[in-house]
Amino acid sequence: MNLKDTFWLSYTDLTEKKVRTILTIFMVVIGVAAIVALVSLTTGISYEITNELASLGPTSILISATQSAGFTPADTAAIASLPNASTVIPIATGSGTLFSGNQNSSVTVIGIAQENLKYIMGGNVSLYEGSVYNDTIAPDAVIGYDVAFPSTASGRQVAFVGQPATLKIPNGRSTNSYTIPIQGIAKTYTSALIPIDTAVIMSMPAAESLLHKTSFNEILLQAKNSSGVTPLTNLIADIYGSRARVINTQQLASTAANITGSITLLLVVIAGISLMVAAVGIMNIMLMSVMEKTHEIGIMKSLGFKNRDVLGVFLLQALLIGIIGGIIGIIVGTGASYSLAAISSSASHSNTTSTSSPPNGFAGGGGGGGFAGGGRGGGRGAVFVGRSPTSSGSSPGISFSPVVSPGLIAEALFVAVFVSVLAGIYPAWKASKMQPIDALRQL
């Protein structure tokens, strides 16, 4: 029997029981869609985190004060004198609420020298409009995109360059209000590490004045080369001990990769269980089909069909179920992954502009470091973004796109076909081994 006849018999058999066939294919679709959606989402998140870390550079070391005293210029001078230390960037941070255009947004106040702004903006200062502030005590500020276009205003611009806004900063039991001239609006960054989109960025003297700080609580250190990053990280951790948390971007990237890898494996195993259920369903349904068609198999064999011909008919049925279910599952999984990513990004975007409480910051105020984690001085668990003393449990938004690669599509289709054919082997083998006499007796 040629392939065309085998295909026709298999297709006819599948279309005779449309509801059964659709339900069988649907089981495969669920498993494949789950694998594609979950893997593409976790891969997209991993890529986004890696890119954000890469924007800080492979030689970046992040030092966060764990005590209210923070760091002083003497600390920056001492760190700059260490072997392999290149650029030392002090940063003062705190939290507040910005009022503009009848809207208020919880913001992170970041104080950093104008020349160092590029280091926290991925190496390039990109503004939506306006210009960068000057390094004076005047509180001229660059605000994040989400501060100017908050989600609470449906994306409508509420803060404008050249117009003042009111910044309220907690000070013990009271709140201080300041008029902030808006010098510029940054383009959207959607950073996983530094909440540029929800920040009010100004010069170091201005931030220290508004935050009532005589010190800064963050230091971004650039090593001269990547090979010296780990020794320099360990040296700083030994010097400061429990006074600071020290971690470099290489450690963060490694931690992020391990976490996302573990999550991906767990989710794939969970999705794989649904495919195992689908395999059992396929086997069960095909066994029922074999029993229902016992007399037809007897006729086929009496007409000269060989065992391999009967085997081929039923295996091709399983193959068609796997191919159709796999293709539909890939389409559904891809659509689901993009939908979930959009919902997740929208939800996190909304949280970062919520007015209920200040968002997580690039760093905590006072003694709370924004970057925390590894390093011998700060424990082994990496925390990508710190929390200001008055912040809620929400985290800064992260926008990402699922990664549906050709490799993932090929693997998902292969798994669907493999599972379906594997489930169909026993029913097909049982059908091929039927004796014509025994089969015809059931007519």
Sequence and secondary structure as in RCSB ss.txt:
>XXXX:A:sequence
MNLKDTFWLSYTDLTEKKVRTILTIFMVVIGVAAIVALVSLTTGISYEITNELASLGPTSILISATQSAGFTPAD
TAAIASLPNASTVIPIATGSGTLFSGNQNSSVTVIGIAQENLKYIMGGNVSLYEGSVYNDTIAPDAVIGYDVAFP
STASGRQVAFVGQPATLKIPNGRSTNSYTIPIQGIAKTYTSALIPIDTAVIMSMPAAESLLHKTSFNEILLQAKN
SSGVTPLTNLIADIYGSRARVINTQQLASTAANITGSITLLLVVIAGISLMVAAVGIMNIMLMSVMEKTHEIGIM
KSLGFKNRDVLGVFLLQALLIGIIGGIIGIIVGTGASYSLAAISSSASHSNTTSTSSPPNGFAGGGGGGGFAGGG
RGGGRGAVFVGRSPTSSGSSPGISFSPVVSPGLIAEALFVAVFVSVLAGIYPAWKASKMQPIDALRQL
>XXXX:A:secstr
  HHHHHHHHHHHHHHTHHHHHHHHHHHHHHHHHHHHHHHHHHHHHHHHHHHHHHH TTEEEEEE STT B HHH
HHHHHTSTTEEEEEEEEEEEEEEEETTEEEEEEEEE  GGGGGGGTTTS  EEEE    SSSS  EEE HHHHS 
GGGTT     TTSEEEEEEEETTEEEEEEEEEEEEE     SSS GGGEEEE HHHHHHHHT SSBSEEEEEESS
GGGHHHHHHHHHHHHGGGEEEEEHHHHHHHHHHHHHHHHHHHHHHHHHHHHHHHHHHHHHHHHHHHHTHHHHHHH
HHTT  HHHHHHHHHHHHHHHHHHHHHHHHHHHHHHHHHHHHHHHHHHHHHHT SSS    SS STT  SSB  S
TTS S  BSS   TT  S            HHHHHHHHHHHHHHHHHHHHHHHHHHHT  HHHHHTT 
